[in-house]
């Protein structure tokens, strides 16, 4: 969440296409923190996305990121 927020603060600079995709998928479930709020629901949503592996399912990551030895 903090990493995604930091990337968004750096706009109009962009990160890699793979990371842009991950941030976009995260933002479908976890809104940007605009003002002080209770973060537990967002943390739980982000943790679920990570646990399910759904953040990287449709992302073209380098082979070493997914533990491939090719």
ABEGO torsion letter per residue (X at the ends): XAAAAAAAAAOABBBBAAAAAAAAAAAAABBBBABBBBAAAAAAAAAAAAAAGAAAAABBBBAAAAGBAX
